Amino acid sequence: MSLAPLLDASFAVKLHVFTVVPGFLLGTWQIFFSRKGAPWHRKLGYVYLALMTITAIAALFIHQIPAIDIVYGFGPIHIFSIVTLSGVVGALRGAWTHNIKLHKRAMLGVYIGGLLIAGGFALLPGRLMHRVLFGA
């Protein structure tokens, strides 16, 4: 493991990683371990959604794979930013209107699409996080 590739990366990449790592940890806690509806679940939920919003916006400024960038530097991976931001809005709307089904669906969408699937792409060989974690 080497942090050198991350330390040499752009500000957008550093901000993205700085928010996505705690977002992943907090999201995992919220989904699997927290007591739903409890005051701490709500407070941590706002922190989680703020982290995921910053993560998604920062990702829009990351353009590291020119071969698959389609329009003005944006490629298929950037779809996850839109999915995440839409999920954040849905999660908030569901929570504020006590629509638990919408809230749960949106939160799972943010977690699965914004963290697990997009994170899986970030770990592919040749990507920065692959170099950070696996050194090659």
N, C-alpha and C positions, 0 to 999 in steps of 0.2 A: 504494500500500500504506500502510495506517495501523494502528498498534497501538492506537489510542484505543478502539475497540470492545472489544478484549480487556482492556485495562487497566481499563475500566469494568464488566467482567463480574463475576459472582459467583465466590467462591472455588472452587466445584466446576468451573466452566468453566476457570478458570486452571489448576487442578490437572490437569484432563483434557488441556488443550493442552500443558502442561509435560511430561506423560508420553507423550502420543501422538506428538509430533514425534520425540523420540529413539527411541521404540519403532518408528516407521515406518522410520527410518534403519537402526537395528540389525537389524530384521526383514528388510529388504531385503538387508543385508550377509549375514546368516545364511543366507538361502535361496539367494541367487545367487552368492555369492563365497567363503564360508568353506569350509574343508575339514571335511566332516561327520565327527563322532566325535573330532576333535582336541581337546586340552584347552581351547584357547581357544574353540572352538565350544560346548563344554559350559558353560564359565564365562559367556560372553556370552549363552548361551541362558537361564540363570537370570536374568540381568539383564533380558533381553527379556521373559521371562514375568512378572517382577515389575512391570515397566513396564506391560505389558498388563493385569495384574490391577488395578493402581491405576487405569488408564485406564477399565476397564469399571466398576469400583465408583464412581468419580467421576461417570461418565455417568448412573448411576442417580439422582443428585441434581440433574441438569440437567433443568429443565422450562420450556422456552422457547417451545413451540408449543402453547398451550392448545387451539387448534382441533382438534388431532388426539390430544390426551391422552384416553385412553379410561377408565382406571380409576385413581383416586387420583393423577392427574398422570403416569401412565405411558402411553406410546403405543407404536406399532409400532417406533419407532427403538430403544427399550429392549430389544427382542429381541436386538439385537447384543451387548448386555452379557452376556446369558445364553449366547449362542453363544460369545463370547470366553472367559468363565469356564469353560465346559464344555470348550472347546478347550485351555485351559491345563492342566486336570486330565488330559485325554487325552494331551497332549504329555508331561507329566511321567510318567504311568503307562507310556506307550510307551517313554520313555527308560530309566526305572528297570528295566523288565522286558526290555529289549533287543528290544522289538517295534517294529522300524523302520517297518513299514507303518503301525501306529497312530500312532507319533510323527510321521511325515511327513504323514499325513492330518490330524491335529489341528493341526499347525503351519501347514499351508496353510489350514486353516479359520480359524484365528485371523488370519492375514495377509490372506486374501481377504475374509472376512466382517467381521472387526473393524477392519481398516484400509482396504482398498480400497473396499468397498461402503459401509460406514458413513461413511468419509471422503468418498466421492462425494456422499452426502446432505448432509454438512456444508458442501460447497462450492456448494450450490444457491443461487440468488438469494433474498435475504431472510434467509439464515442469517448468523450472526455471522462465520464464517470467510470467507464470500464478501465481507462488508463489509471485513474485515481485508485480504484479498488484492487485491480489485478495487475497493474504495472505494465501492461503491454497494449 
